[in-house]
Structures are given as structure tokens and as C-alpha cells.
Amino acid sequence: MQSINKNKKASVALTTVIALIAILSFGAISLLLVTVDASRVNKDLEDYSISYLKSLTCLEEGILKIRNDNNYTGAFTISLDTEDQCTGDISNLGGNNRQIIVTANNEETNFYREYIIDISTTPFTVSF
């Protein structure tokens, strides 16, 4: 009878150990996947932020071009360093409104935005 109790205790202990290993393994895999996802989100956010900052550089350059010549239209490119650049395109919408379309990218993230500039105000009014 005592041998049967020892076998039952051993079975319960073995089952408990196997269940704990499975639960801990599942938890570790889940934690790993969450970490990978968080890393991807952080990278995407970083790329987006850098693209946005590059586009602001083009916006400022476009506003400077309009300030120097209210009738300026056309495309321009700014080289930010050896590899990076942003582009802008200025259009006359008629009257006191100008449109600046800027594009910038960082690795796989592209940023595109259209701005409307009202040149009748000092400083110019920028909206998008």
C-alpha cells in the first residue's frame, strides 16, 4: 500500500513540474513576443519623428523662398546630409495663398504633408 502512495506522490510531483515548465515556457515566449513588438513600434516611431523633423526643414525653406519672392513657385530639394534629403513643391493658389507640399523619409517611413501659407499676414499664417 505504501508503494502505491509513493507512486501517486511521484505522479503528482511529475505532473506539477511538467505543468510549471509549460506555464513558464508560455510566459517566456509571450514576453519575448511583446518585447519584439515594442521594439518595432519604437523603431517606427523614431523613423516617423525623424521624417517629420526633416519635413519641417523643407517647410521652413519653402516659407523662406516665399518670403524672399512672393511669386515663387516650383520644386526644391534640400540635402540634409550625405544620404538624407527632403523635397518641397510650392504652388500659387491665387490671391494671398500658397501651397507647399513637403515630403521626407527616413529608412522605410515616408512623411507627406500639404501646407497652406497665407502671405497677407505678418508673420505668414501656416495651416494644413
PEPESUL-V388841 format. One record per pair of residues at least 6 apart in sequence whose ideal C-beta (glycine too) atoms are under 6 Angstrom apart, sorted by the first residue. I is the first residue (numbers start at 0). J is the second residue. Records with the same first field share a line. If there is no record, write none. Layout:
I: J ; J
This chain:
46: 105 ; 106 ; 108
47: 108
49: 105
50: 103 ; 104 ; 105 ; 108 ; 110
51: 110
53: 85 ; 103
54: 85 ; 101 ; 103 ; 110
56: 85
57: 77 ; 85 ; 87 ; 101
58: 101
60: 77
61: 87 ; 89 ; 99
64: 71
65: 71 ; 97
69: 118
71: 89
72: 89 ; 90 ; 91
74: 88
75: 87
76: 84 ; 86
77: 85
78: 84
85: 103
86: 102
87: 99 ; 101
88: 100
89: 99
90: 98
91: 97
92: 98
95: 117 ; 118 ; 119
96: 115 ; 117
97: 116
98: 115
99: 114
100: 113
101: 112
102: 111
103: 110
112: 127
114: 125 ; 127
115: 126
116: 123 ; 125
117: 124
